[in-house]
Amino acid sequence: MEAKKYTGKSFQNAVEKAKMEMGEDIIIIDTREIMSGGFLSEEKKLVEILVSPSDGETSGEDNVDEPEQSPEKTSSSPVTKQRKANASVLPKKVSKNLQYTYLSNELEKLNDYVSKLLFADFPKILIDYQKILVKTGVTESDAVKLISLVQNRLKGIPVLSKSIIMGSLEAATQMYLKGRKLIRNYEQKIIAVVGPAGVGKTNSIMKLATNKQIIGERRIAIVSTDCYRMAASETLSKFSKLTSIPVHETRNAEEFSSVIAKLNKADIILVDTPGNNIQENKYFSEMETFFQKVPNIKKLLVLSNSLDQRIIENYLDEYRKMDITGMIITKIDELNYPGKILSVTMATNLPVYYLGTGQSIPGDILENRDGLLWKLLEERIKELLNE
């Protein structure tokens, strides 16, 4: 059969027309965009491909004799057939836009295929819960992991009700969402909040310092290492005047260790640090010089729940250099994605100690206890189930 032209609304559409007439094994010789219609009808952009049937011979190249193979080796497996089919439709001459469209379509098919493999043994109701977890902010891979755990817990149960699934999901997430108390007794605690600029580190310190439910009647002091940022310095200065909580500014590691040593009567010392650009590695070395003479310091990473998941992952990779003790998640009131917090804890195995719920000081900070994070996630899942 000779080469033949086919047109379609898209490259994929033209390929499908060619396959219907010539069969699956085809070779695309050329591809171009054309305009159809005009004058009395509206012009439309179409894709035209020049196709020839695959007869097993090479075109435009020297033939090379190949050794004969046994029938076992020449019989194509399903995987080999699929590879040949994919190779046969890959265009030799194609614009970047058409390449992108074609590859996007093929990627979507691959994703569907992988999903079917992953969830081949999952009941439909569990697949629905996997999709809902993603809508809460859980990453795709973490959602698969959690639903796999749920399925293992529910083996042998003939009927899966919502309450049974939610109970199993709670158990599966417990190790990640369970709260821990950082401030337990009156032994001195030195707590530094670290993290990128704009996530609410200074506000978190002021909220903690004035929250009696968390701090109790303990004696508080604040030490700032961010004295070069005027806004932070002025904010803490005004805060100190209003609350009578002492604020000490330090400009270098020597001043910092000296001030910490003098605050031996304070029950809790909260340390404010500057925000940084994660591209500047000098930030971590500078902070290390501040902290190296205070070996018992606890470092809490502050992250905003409004950040994009990919940005959060970048920050997590960088701040692992600082031997982080746990996390404070802020701005959970701005976007209803509690699942994002779950994925952060699954990636780090770090506990979330506190949650920022707004801008009010005092107030708008909660200690993660009594199943608080699970309650937030459960509430969001139920909302999505009822949509």
Secondary structure, 3 states (H helix, E strand, C coil): CCCEEEEECCHHHHHHHHHHHHCCCEEEEEEEEEEEEECCEEEEEEEEEEEEECCCCCCCCCCCCCCCCCHHHHCCCHHHHHHHHHHHHCCCCCCHHHHHHHHHHHHHHHHHHHHHHHCCCCCHHHHHHHHHHHHCCCCHHHHHHHHHHHHHHCCCCCCCCHHHHHHHHHHHHHHHHCCCCCCCCCCCEEEEEECCCCCCHHHHHHHHHCCHHHHCCCCEEEEECCCCCHHHHHHHHHHHHHHCCCEEECCCHHHHHHHHHHCCCCCEEEEECCCCCCCCCHHHHHHHHHHCCCCCCEEEEEEECCCCHHHHHHHHHHHHHHCCCEEEEECCCCCCCHHHHHHHHHHHCCCEEEEECCCCCCCCEEECCCCHHHHHHHHHHHHHHCC
